[in-house]
Amino acid sequence: MHYRRLSLLVCLLFVVALIAQAQPDTFIVGDPLPDAPELAPRGAYSVGVRTLKLTNPGQLDILRAKDGNLPTYDRPLTVEVWYPARIPQGQTELTQYEQVMGLTNNPQRPIIPYTFPGRALRDAEPNAQGGPFPLVIVSHGYPGSRYLMTYLTENLASKGYVVVSIDHTESTYRDVGNFSSTLLNRPLDDLFVLNEIARLSAKDSRSFLAGLFNPNNTALIGYSMGGYGVLNVGGAGYSPQAVGMFKQLAGGSDAISVRAAGSPALTAPVDARIKAIIAFAPWGMERGVWDAEGLKGLRLPTLFIAGDKDDVSGYEKGIRAIYEGATNADRYLLTYVNARHNVAPNAPAAAVLKPGLPLNEYMHYAEPGWNERRINNINQHFITAFLGWHLKGQDNQKYLNVPEKVTDGVWPGFKPRAVGLEMRHAKPQ
């Protein structure tokens, strides 16, 4: 009798847990706070999410270079796709993302799997009404994962975008390798994913993406090393110093020179399918990766987002110097005053707030002087404005062409008491 009561109690608790998980008023990363700016809330579309496994054949295997021999391999890439979807009656627009904290082969930061919730339905049927939609490709930091910015990927899909986020092989928490792989492969991964996803969008393909989006109307978003990659794809060539640094890391190989300033790839016109770039805290200026000549190649509309106390990419001699040096681009710089490097990721999940974990697991997401959920909402607002303008032709310039400093919420779309933000704008020469 006691066994039956215990079993019944366990079943009831399980049901209660499922119901609690599915409550629409449960706060999930990316949900708007009461003071979220105007364009932060989700759009009219429900959101689906799917995982795709891609393979880029015949790539240079820089991690196995030896004695001048540079083998090749078929480079695997896992991507996550968020898209406008139909939610069947009786199902809920919720999922659980499987993430890890820690770093592979690091005893001080062991790999610890965890999950966190999102507002999307796994494998939902696409909703093509209003399409074909613009495409957005997202590139994480080093290390990171395709789930690092779900507050943004879900949000954009709800506003009528197809969003593809890349797990960059040899640069994720689970498989982080020598930095030379990240330096070489970031722009190559971005371009391959654009080509492969474009192939899957063809109307005669058997993919769920067939006819769902227009690859000729694409934006790239990158954070930290992801920003390093998307700026290069957007036309900014690497400097001779960057090539020299790569040689030291890669046993004398100069493979990165194919993306250097003056190379055929960087003197050719930028891929015409790409219409805009968003670079969160892009890395490299303080290490000499960029110079004046290389930055002149960036001609696409670009939104930079940074903290003015960035302790990874640098600010005055780092991100702001990139912004000022990209003289041929129409560009914006959104600055979080007193923020450091973590202006792009999700707010910390419950799993990384548990006592006893290595501090670095929390610090990977945390901003000491800011509410991370507030940062997520502000990013949603400005990226919605920027991409809506450049990919959808929306009249959103009023949200971007604002006074340099926000004071007591005087920027369009902001509520009173907003402080701590700066916006700069420079037109191409």
C-alpha positions as CSV (number, residue, x, y, z in Angstrom):
1,M,0.0,0.0,0.0
2,H,2.8,2.4,0.9
3,Y,4.5,1.5,-2.4
4,R,1.4,2.4,-4.4
5,R,1.1,5.8,-2.5
6,L,4.8,6.5,-3.1
7,S,4.5,5.7,-6.8
8,L,1.4,7.9,-7.1
9,L,3.3,10.7,-5.3
10,V,6.3,10.4,-7.7
11,C,4.0,10.5,-10.7
12,L,2.2,13.6,-9.4
13,L,5.4,15.4,-8.8
14,F,6.6,14.5,-12.3
15,V,3.4,15.9,-13.8
16,V,3.7,19.0,-11.7
17,A,7.3,19.5,-12.9
18,L,6.2,19.2,-16.5
19,I,3.4,21.7,-16.1
20,A,5.7,24.1,-14.3
21,Q,8.2,23.8,-17.2
22,A,5.5,24.5,-19.7
23,Q,4.0,27.6,-18.0
24,P,4.1,30.5,-20.5
25,D,4.8,33.0,-17.7
26,T,7.9,31.2,-16.6
27,F,10.9,33.5,-17.3
28,I,13.2,32.1,-20.0
29,V,16.3,33.7,-21.3
30,G,15.4,36.3,-23.8
31,D,12.0,37.1,-22.4
32,P,11.4,40.9,-22.1
33,L,11.9,42.6,-18.7
34,P,9.4,45.3,-17.8
35,D,11.9,48.0,-19.0
36,A,12.8,46.2,-22.3
37,P,13.1,48.7,-25.2
38,E,10.4,48.8,-27.8
39,L,11.7,46.3,-30.4
40,A,12.9,43.7,-27.9
41,P,9.7,41.5,-27.5
42,R,9.2,38.6,-29.9
43,G,7.4,39.0,-33.2
44,A,4.3,37.4,-34.6
45,Y,5.7,34.0,-35.6
46,S,5.9,30.9,-33.5
47,V,9.4,29.3,-33.7
48,G,10.7,25.9,-34.6
49,V,14.2,24.6,-34.2
50,R,16.1,21.7,-35.8
51,T,19.7,20.4,-35.8
52,L,21.6,19.7,-39.0
53,K,24.9,17.9,-39.5
54,L,27.0,19.3,-42.3
55,T,30.4,18.2,-43.8
56,N,32.8,20.5,-45.5
57,P,35.1,18.1,-47.6
58,G,38.8,18.4,-48.2
59,Q,39.6,21.1,-45.6
60,L,43.2,21.8,-44.4
61,D,43.7,19.9,-41.1
62,I,45.8,22.5,-39.5
63,L,45.9,20.8,-36.1
64,R,47.7,17.8,-37.7
65,A,50.3,19.7,-39.6
66,K,53.8,18.2,-39.2
67,D,57.2,18.8,-40.9
68,G,55.6,21.0,-43.6
69,N,53.0,18.4,-44.4
70,L,49.5,19.7,-44.2
71,P,46.9,16.9,-44.5
72,T,43.2,17.5,-45.3
73,Y,40.0,16.2,-43.7
74,D,36.3,16.3,-44.1
75,R,35.4,19.0,-41.6
76,P,32.2,18.3,-39.6
77,L,29.9,21.2,-38.6
78,T,26.8,21.0,-36.5
79,V,24.4,23.8,-37.0
80,E,21.1,24.8,-35.2
81,V,18.3,26.3,-37.3
82,W,15.5,28.5,-35.9
83,Y,12.7,29.4,-38.2
84,P,9.0,30.6,-38.4
85,A,6.9,27.5,-37.6
86,R,3.4,26.2,-37.0
87,I,2.7,24.9,-33.5
88,P,0.2,22.0,-33.6
89,Q,-2.8,22.2,-31.2
90,G,-1.9,20.6,-27.9
91,Q,1.8,21.2,-28.2
92,T,3.8,24.0,-26.5
93,E,6.5,26.3,-28.0
94,L,9.1,25.0,-25.6
95,T,12.3,23.0,-25.8
96,Q,15.3,22.0,-23.8
97,Y,18.8,22.9,-25.1
98,E,21.6,20.5,-24.2
99,Q,24.7,22.5,-23.3
100,V,27.9,21.9,-21.3
101,M,30.1,24.0,-19.1
102,G,33.8,23.6,-18.7
103,L,36.5,22.8,-21.2
104,T,37.6,19.5,-22.6
105,N,41.0,18.2,-21.3
106,N,41.0,20.8,-18.5
107,P,40.9,19.1,-15.0
108,Q,40.2,22.5,-13.4
109,R,37.1,23.0,-15.5
110,P,35.6,19.5,-16.2
111,I,32.9,19.1,-18.8
112,I,29.5,19.2,-17.0
113,P,26.4,18.7,-19.2
114,Y,23.3,20.7,-18.4
115,T,20.0,21.8,-20.0
116,F,18.2,25.1,-20.2
117,P,14.8,26.0,-21.6
118,G,14.0,27.8,-24.8
119,R,10.9,29.1,-26.5
120,A,10.9,27.0,-29.7
121,L,9.3,23.6,-30.7
122,R,11.8,20.9,-31.8
123,D,11.2,19.8,-35.4
124,A,8.1,21.9,-35.9
125,E,6.6,22.3,-39.3
126,P,7.9,25.5,-41.0
127,N,5.5,28.4,-41.6
128,A,6.3,29.9,-45.0
129,Q,3.6,32.5,-44.9
130,G,5.2,35.9,-45.4
131,G,8.4,34.3,-46.8
132,P,10.8,33.7,-48.3
133,F,12.6,35.1,-45.2
134,P,16.0,36.7,-44.8
135,L,18.8,34.5,-43.6
136,V,21.0,35.2,-40.5
137,I,24.2,33.2,-39.8
138,V,25.5,33.3,-36.2
139,S,29.1,32.5,-35.1
140,H,30.1,32.0,-31.4
141,G,33.2,32.9,-29.4
142,Y,36.2,30.8,-28.5
143,P,35.2,28.5,-26.9
144,G,31.5,28.5,-27.3
145,S,28.6,26.7,-28.9
146,R,25.7,27.2,-31.2
147,Y,23.4,27.7,-28.2
148,L,25.4,30.7,-26.8
149,M,22.9,33.3,-28.0
150,T,19.5,31.6,-28.0
151,Y,17.9,34.8,-26.6
152,L,18.7,36.3,-30.0
153,T,18.3,33.4,-32.4
154,E,14.8,32.6,-31.2
155,N,13.8,36.3,-31.1
156,L,14.9,36.9,-34.7
157,A,13.1,33.7,-35.9
158,S,9.9,35.0,-34.3
159,K,10.3,38.2,-36.4
160,G,10.5,36.4,-39.7
161,Y,14.1,35.3,-40.2
162,V,15.7,31.9,-40.7
163,V,18.6,31.8,-38.2
164,V,21.5,29.3,-38.5
165,S,24.0,29.1,-35.6
166,I,27.3,27.2,-36.1
167,D,29.1,24.9,-33.8
168,H,32.7,25.7,-35.0
169,T,34.6,22.4,-34.8
170,E,37.7,22.5,-32.6
171,S,36.3,25.7,-31.0
172,T,33.5,24.4,-28.8
173,Y,33.6,23.6,-25.1
174,R,33.6,19.9,-26.0
175,D,36.4,19.9,-28.6
176,V,38.4,23.1,-28.2
177,G,41.8,22.7,-29.9
178,N,44.8,24.8,-30.8
179,F,43.9,28.4,-31.6
180,S,45.3,28.0,-35.1
181,S,42.1,26.1,-36.1
182,T,39.9,29.0,-35.0
183,L,42.1,31.6,-36.8
184,L,42.0,29.7,-40.0
185,N,38.5,28.3,-40.1
186,R,36.1,30.9,-38.8
187,P,35.5,32.8,-42.2
188,L,35.8,29.5,-44.1
189,D,33.1,27.9,-41.9
190,D,30.8,30.9,-42.4
191,L,31.1,30.8,-46.1
192,F,30.6,27.1,-46.3
193,V,27.5,27.2,-44.2
194,L,26.1,30.0,-46.3
195,N,26.6,27.9,-49.5
196,E,25.3,24.7,-48.0
197,I,22.2,26.3,-46.4
198,A,21.6,28.1,-49.7
199,R,21.7,24.7,-51.5
200,L,19.2,23.3,-49.0
201,S,16.9,26.3,-49.6
202,A,16.4,25.4,-53.3
203,K,12.8,24.7,-54.1
204,D,13.6,21.3,-55.5
205,S,15.5,20.2,-52.4
206,R,14.0,17.7,-50.0
207,S,15.0,19.8,-47.0
208,F,12.5,21.5,-44.7
209,L,14.3,24.7,-45.7
210,A,13.2,24.4,-49.4
211,G,11.8,27.8,-50.4
212,L,11.7,29.0,-46.8
213,F,14.4,31.8,-47.1
214,N,16.2,33.9,-49.6
215,P,20.0,33.3,-49.4
216,N,20.6,36.4,-51.4
217,N,19.4,38.4,-48.4
218,T,21.8,37.4,-45.7
219,A,23.3,38.9,-42.5
220,L,26.2,37.6,-40.4
221,I,26.4,37.9,-36.6
222,G,29.7,37.1,-34.8
223,Y,30.9,37.3,-31.2
224,S,34.5,37.7,-30.2
225,M,36.3,35.2,-32.5
226,G,33.0,35.0,-34.3
227,G,33.3,38.7,-34.9
228,Y,36.8,38.2,-36.1
229,G,35.4,35.8,-38.7
230,V,32.4,37.8,-39.9
231,L,34.5,40.9,-40.4
232,N,36.8,39.0,-42.7
233,V,33.9,37.6,-44.7
234,G,32.6,41.1,-44.9
235,G,35.8,42.2,-46.6
236,A,38.3,43.1,-43.9
237,G,41.6,41.4,-44.7
238,Y,44.0,40.1,-42.2
239,S,47.3,41.9,-41.7
240,P,50.8,40.7,-42.4
241,Q,51.3,40.5,-38.6
242,A,48.3,38.2,-38.4
243,V,49.8,35.9,-41.0
244,G,53.1,35.9,-39.0
245,M,51.3,35.1,-35.7
246,F,49.5,32.2,-37.4
247,K,52.7,30.8,-38.7
248,Q,54.1,30.6,-35.2
249,L,51.0,28.8,-34.0
250,A,50.7,26.5,-37.0
251,G,54.2,25.2,-37.4
252,G,55.2,27.6,-40.2
253,S,52.1,27.2,-42.3
254,D,50.8,30.4,-43.9
255,A,47.4,28.9,-44.8
256,I,45.6,32.0,-43.3
257,S,47.2,34.2,-46.1
258,V,44.3,33.2,-48.4
259,R,42.1,35.6,-46.3
260,A,44.8,38.3,-45.9
261,A,44.5,41.8,-47.3
262,G,45.5,41.9,-50.9
263,S,44.8,38.2,-51.5
264,P,42.5,37.3,-54.4
265,A,39.7,36.4,-52.0
266,L,39.9,39.8,-50.4
267,T,40.4,41.9,-53.5
268,A,37.4,40.3,-55.2
269,P,34.0,41.8,-54.4
270,V,32.4,40.7,-51.2
271,D,29.8,38.0,-51.6
272,A,26.7,39.9,-52.9
273,R,24.3,37.7,-50.9
274,I,25.6,39.3,-47.6
275,K,23.8,42.6,-46.9
276,A,24.9,43.5,-43.3
277,I,27.3,42.5,-40.5
278,I,26.9,42.5,-36.7
279,A,30.1,42.2,-34.7
280,F,30.0,41.7,-31.0
281,A,33.3,42.5,-29.3
282,P,35.4,41.4,-32.3
283,W,38.8,40.2,-31.4
284,G,42.2,41.0,-32.9
285,M,43.0,44.7,-33.1
286,E,45.2,44.8,-30.0
287,R,47.1,41.7,-31.4
288,G,47.8,43.3,-34.8
289,V,45.3,41.2,-36.7
290,W,43.8,44.2,-38.3
291,D,45.5,47.2,-39.9
292,A,44.4,50.3,-41.8
293,E,44.7,48.6,-45.2
294,G,42.8,45.5,-44.2
295,L,40.0,47.4,-42.5
296,K,39.4,49.5,-45.7
297,G,38.0,46.4,-47.3
298,L,34.9,46.4,-45.0
299,R,32.2,48.1,-47.0
300,L,29.0,46.5,-45.7
301,P,26.8,48.2,-43.2
302,T,28.1,47.1,-39.8
303,L,26.8,47.3,-36.3
304,F,29.6,46.9,-33.6
305,I,28.5,46.1,-30.0
306,A,31.0,46.3,-27.2
307,G,31.7,47.1,-23.6
308,D,34.1,50.0,-22.9
309,K,36.0,47.9,-20.3
310,D,36.4,44.9,-22.6
311,D,39.2,42.8,-21.1
312,V,39.6,40.3,-24.0
313,S,39.3,42.2,-27.2
314,G,40.1,45.7,-25.8
315,Y,38.0,48.7,-26.4
316,E,39.9,52.0,-27.2
317,K,42.7,50.2,-29.0
318,G,40.6,47.2,-29.8
319,I,36.9,47.3,-30.9
320,R,36.6,51.1,-31.1
321,A,39.8,51.2,-33.2
322,I,38.3,48.7,-35.6
323,Y,35.1,50.8,-35.8
324,E,37.2,53.9,-36.6
325,G,39.4,52.2,-39.0
326,A,36.7,50.7,-41.2
327,T,36.4,54.0,-43.1
328,N,34.6,52.6,-46.1
329,A,31.6,51.2,-44.2
330,D,28.5,52.8,-42.9
331,R,28.9,51.7,-39.3
332,Y,27.5,52.0,-35.8
333,L,29.1,51.3,-32.4
334,L,26.8,50.5,-29.5
335,T,28.8,50.7,-26.3
336,Y,27.8,49.4,-22.9
337,V,29.5,51.7,-20.4
338,N,31.4,49.8,-17.7
339,A,30.8,46.4,-19.4
340,R,33.5,44.0,-20.2
341,H,33.6,41.3,-22.9
342,N,30.4,39.3,-22.2
343,V,27.9,41.6,-24.0
344,A,26.7,38.9,-26.4
345,P,25.9,35.6,-24.6
346,N,22.7,34.4,-22.9
347,A,22.2,35.6,-19.3
348,P,23.7,32.9,-17.0
349,A,21.5,29.7,-16.8
350,A,20.5,28.3,-13.5
351,A,23.0,25.5,-13.8
352,V,26.0,27.9,-13.8
353,L,24.7,29.7,-10.7
354,K,25.0,26.7,-8.4
355,P,27.5,27.0,-5.5
356,G,30.7,25.1,-5.7
357,L,31.2,25.4,-9.5
358,P,34.5,26.9,-10.8
359,L,34.0,30.7,-10.9
360,N,35.0,30.7,-14.6
361,E,31.7,28.9,-15.5
362,Y,29.7,31.9,-14.2
363,M,32.2,34.5,-15.4
364,H,31.9,33.1,-19.0
365,Y,28.4,34.7,-19.1
366,A,28.4,37.4,-16.4
367,E,28.8,41.1,-16.8
368,P,29.9,42.5,-13.4
369,G,28.3,46.0,-13.9
370,W,25.2,45.0,-15.8
371,N,22.0,43.0,-15.6
372,E,22.6,40.3,-18.3
373,R,18.9,40.0,-19.1
374,R,18.9,43.8,-19.7
375,I,21.8,43.4,-22.1
376,N,19.9,40.6,-23.9
377,N,16.8,42.9,-24.4
378,I,18.9,45.9,-25.6
379,N,20.7,43.7,-28.1
380,Q,17.3,42.3,-29.4
381,H,16.1,45.9,-29.8
382,F,19.0,47.3,-31.8
383,I,19.6,44.1,-33.9
384,T,15.9,44.1,-34.8
385,A,16.2,47.7,-35.9
386,F,19.4,47.2,-37.8
387,L,18.5,44.0,-39.6
388,G,14.9,45.2,-40.3
389,W,16.4,48.2,-42.0
390,H,19.0,46.4,-44.1
391,L,17.3,43.1,-44.8
392,K,13.6,44.1,-44.8
393,G,13.6,47.7,-45.8
394,Q,11.9,48.8,-42.6
395,D,12.1,52.5,-41.6
396,N,14.1,51.8,-38.5
397,Q,16.8,54.5,-38.7
398,K,15.2,56.5,-35.9
399,Y,16.2,53.8,-33.5
400,L,19.9,53.9,-34.6
401,N,20.5,57.6,-35.4
402,V,20.3,58.7,-31.8
403,P,22.2,61.1,-29.5
404,E,25.6,59.8,-28.6
405,K,24.6,59.1,-25.0
406,V,21.3,57.9,-23.6
407,T,20.1,59.9,-20.6
408,D,16.9,59.1,-18.7
409,G,15.6,57.1,-21.6
410,V,15.5,59.8,-24.3
411,W,16.4,57.4,-27.1
412,P,13.5,56.3,-29.3
413,G,12.0,53.1,-28.0
414,F,13.5,53.3,-24.5
415,K,11.7,53.7,-21.2
416,P,12.6,56.3,-18.6
417,R,15.7,55.9,-16.4
418,A,17.8,54.2,-19.1
419,V,21.5,55.1,-18.7
420,G,24.9,53.6,-19.5
421,L,24.7,53.4,-23.3
422,E,26.5,55.2,-26.1
423,M,25.9,55.0,-29.8
424,R,28.3,56.3,-32.4
425,H,27.7,56.5,-36.2
426,A,30.2,57.0,-39.0
427,K,29.5,57.2,-42.7
428,P,31.8,55.9,-45.3
429,Q,34.4,58.2,-46.6
